[in-house]
Amino acid sequence: MNARIIDGKAISAAIKTEVAQRVHTLARQGITPGLAVVLVGEDPASQVYVRNKAAACEKAGLHSKVIRLASDTSEEALLDVVRELNNDASVHGILVQLPLPAQMNSSKVIETIAPAKDVDGFHISNAGLLMTGRPLVRPCTPYGIMKILESENTVVRGAEAVVVGASNIVGKPMALLLLAAGATVTLCNSKTRDLGAQTRRADILVVATGRPRMITGDMIKPGAIVIDVGINRQADGKLTGDVEFESACKVAGAITPVPGGVGPMTIAMLLVNTLEAAERCVHI
Ligand SMILES: Nc1nc(=O)c2c([nH]1)NC[C@@H]1CN(c3ccc(C(=O)N[C@@H](CCC(=O)O)C(=O)O)cc3)C=[N+]21
């Protein structure tokens, strides 16, 4: 058997087209959705992501600005920038690129962002709303994965879903979104005993560990849908996921590639979250 390769670029393009239409509708009411991305330091990977986000905004008709701060910026100076953006009516979404330099307390920075402008969905208030089943802003990567499942017509209700990796950014919100959609969810972490025994039960397997190729074909249930969140740069410069693609393809029913899978969806959902933050300004 050979897995169907899920085209995250195509799914994200369709979402971005829909965003562009809704941006056009808002424009008639005199509102242009605005995203502010704050980048502290010169991490080259972060620079690439930030450029991609800005380009995607421009293409969909959103306004975006990037605020670049030196890597030795103090936490208080960054908090001042965030507070200023909170008070800026032209800014509907604020994203502080992670990871932050060591002198910064990321939680404190995230908790300073106004929850309604927290388009990453990382603020404790958005995390709490998601946990209690009335989400406001959903984290972009898990939200994008739900859109992939929808686009693949995957039956989530009643399915066995296994999430590997329990981060606040991907694993935990992913588990909550799958649970809300009716899946039976197992959330694995780095201490999980016999990981393969867990992953082999999964109809839906989401892997977000940051460990290149750790999930191999023998750990996958035949016919499963496999979602690879990993983006690992190899020595040869190429990207690889957290799933060993070649062996996984022989067992899975469908699989997301890296690149071209989850990554583009994250950006598309960032646009959706920013658009919806702007739409909420009209409705209240
Ligand atoms: N506050 C915050 N929010 C984030 O959402 C956030 C962050 N910090 N820090 C870094 C990670 C990483 N991230 C990616 C987004 C898109 C791609 C993406 O579009 N990837 C393409 C190509 C990537 C390439 O070629 O380098 C793909 O997978 O096809 C990747 C990674 C968002 N992040």
The ligand as an ORCA input file, in Angstrom:
! r2SCAN-3c Opt
* xyz 1 1
  N       4.636     32.937     18.108
  C       4.940     32.001     17.193
  N       3.960     31.501     16.406
  C       4.252     30.567     15.454
  O       3.349     30.104     14.719
  C       5.603     30.121     15.309
  C       6.573     30.669     16.163
  N       6.215     31.593     17.108
  N       7.867     30.295     16.069
  C       8.315     29.383     15.024
  C       7.225     28.420     14.619
  C       7.431     27.713     13.309
  N       6.344     28.132     12.448
  C       6.219     27.781     11.113
  C       5.275     28.321     10.269
  C       5.224     27.992      8.927
  C       6.124     27.121      8.385
  C       6.081     26.816      6.920
  O       5.387     27.469      6.153
  N       6.837     25.807      6.442
  C       6.912     25.469      5.036
  C       8.284     25.648      4.455
  C       9.362     25.991      5.423
  C      10.766     26.149      4.823
  O      10.957     25.888      3.625
  O      11.643     26.523      5.606
  C       6.482     24.016      4.864
  O       6.488     23.261      5.840
  O       6.140     23.650      3.750
  C       7.059     26.563      9.196
  C       7.092     26.878     10.550
  C       5.559     28.986     13.133
  N       5.988     29.179     14.375
*
